[in-house]
Amino acid sequence: MRWLMPEVHPEPAALLAAELGLHPLSARVLAHRGLRTPEAASAFLSDRLADLPDPYRMKGMGAAVDRLTRALREKERITLYGDYDVDGVCSTSLLALFLRELGVRPATYIPHRLGEGYGLNLQAVEKIAADGTRVLVTLDCGVTSVAEIARARDLGLDVVVVDHHTVPPTLPPAVAVLNPHQPGCEYPTKHLCAAGVAFNLCMGLRKRLRDDGWFATRKEPNLKALMDLVAMATVADVVPLTGANRILVHHGLQELSAGRRPGVRALKEVAGLDADSPVTAGQVGYRLGPRINAAGRLHDASLGLQLLCSDTVDAARPLAQMLDRANAERQGLESSILTEALAQAEEIAERGARGFVLYADGWHPGVIGIVASRVVERFHRPTVMVGVKDGVGKGSARSIEAFHLYDALSGCADLFVRFGGHKHAAGLTVEAPQLPAFREAFERIALQRLTPEDLIPRCKVDAVVGVSDLDERAVEALQRLGPFGQGNPEPVLVLRRQVARPRVLPHKTGGSGHLKLALVDAPSVDAIGFGMADRLALTEGPVDLAFQASFDTFRGQRRLSLKLKDLRIAA
């Protein structure tokens, strides 16, 4: 792993600390990340709801609000069609709950991953039209569904697209397309997830109804109460936690922590989180989100929708337990597929490939995206995983920073039945006989676009510190730079020339153990490297440690803890 050491910016850091009252270490981190003026740092740190952009800056918002307002006044049937992942389920739940507060109970439709696949399908469109729907809202899908939306229009449906995926050259013939990536859209935060776009639609619709006097005799919906759904989707969809996303997730985590929504309360319960405990972005990504995702990956994603729209904890609890069981099943499948995938990847890596296309009969399409992420973590190469059934392959792909996945797949487009996605993740359908040609083409593109340097994992360091810099006040100040995630990673610090007393902790499932270090210069601080037991020999002399600092609580006592990212023999 290559450590990318920070440039030192003492004057901007001192200015930030003085002008904004920041802890010196926080100021150093912000200056290193390019936020070197009080104005820039203040804008980044803003968590005020008042600083959310005007939703009407989003192209298509006026037309979308016009059509939904007419549907509300004329009591037309509205159907919400959402994708089967966390973002799609949360987007659909959010808009359904908002419309319910306006006195309308929309129909909802979540396609089955295995039976229907991603996005709109013609059979579903025809069924929805036959049910009397007049307005169809797609959530986390639709921007590439040109033929399906043309068919919907022919059947008398007006379609509003709420999406965030890469915009194709030809947009579908919808009444309105809401997608910050489309040309001419002035909304400043481009990388919203679909739930973020849907939340803006709710903001825009509420403003129009307020201006029209709709709430003179009705209670006005509290949109802040819906931000827990936006936070779950934003974190789970791994979009940058900057701009509007930072504000949405900040307040959404507060709502998740409060656990006022019955479905969220039940979900926290099965995930082992206390009902009223603070919820972090990490817990959303690793404990809450996967359980919502599990149903869509293996069974029926509408379970997640039912959970989030439940009126009572008693109604939500059995749904949460079903999702928990589905998640356990997903973990078992993931483990067995990962073993097979790593064996394929080892073989391919030996011949010098810079990108992987891995495939096999029977790999479950609902979990291969997670496995692809694990392969990328292990080999630091873009990876496509394809599960084949009845001669058709369903694939999920994940990438590294230096490789634009959607652009690369576009270079193989003639081999696919369909594909879509963005820079870091994508999905595709391919006929099984085309897989060898796809592997060859993808490896060729990766070889052309990636250098050997690109294949070396990087550890981006934010600051080099001394033991005296690490106290509770400093770490609390760093945590206030969150929420952390894509686009705003948790700060990585480096301690140089540390003498450590190591021990190995066994892994609960029998995998590689963990490396636990007691630092001679800081006996009150624990350091742990998960899965780093094989690095034990490095600690025989002084070591440099790259880590993230946080707190652990054990038996009611809070203790500073360092989570190792890497360690190396001190120079």
Helices and strands as residue ranges (DSSP letters): E 2-4, H 10-20, H 24-32, H 38-45, G 49-51, G 55-57, H 61-73, E 78-82, H 86-101, E 107-109, H 122-130, E 135-139, H 146-154, E 158-162, E 176-178, H 194-211, G 214-216, G 223-226, H 227-236, H 244-258, H 262-270, H 281-283, I 284-288, H 289-298, H 302-308, H 313-350, E 356-361, H 368-379, E 383-389, E 392-398, H 405-410, G 413-415, E 418-421, E 425-431, G 432-434, H 435-449, G 452-455, E 458-460, E 463-465, G 467-469, H 472-479, E 493-498, E 500-505, E 514-519, E 526-529, G 533-540, E 543-554, E 557-569
